[in-house]
Amino acid sequence: MSGFVNYISESFGELKNNVTWPTWAEAQRLTIVVAVFSIIFALAIWGVDTVFSGVIEAYFDWIK
């Protein structure tokens, strides 16, 4: 158990002293960038899925 407590303690020390945290403005900007690309990627996947679904549906209608 002491190993786990030591691990947590060292992890907090690492986060506090050795990590370079972004400024609030940079964090907001990067959050917006991630949100926009996530939406674009989701729309692209939806489009590809819709096209493939239509192709598969047309194929099965054709072989009936």
Secondary structure, DSSP 4 states (H G I P E B T S, - for coil): -HHHHHHHHHHHHHHHHT--PPPHHHHHHHHHHHHHHHHHHHHHHHHHHHHHHHHHHHHHHHH-
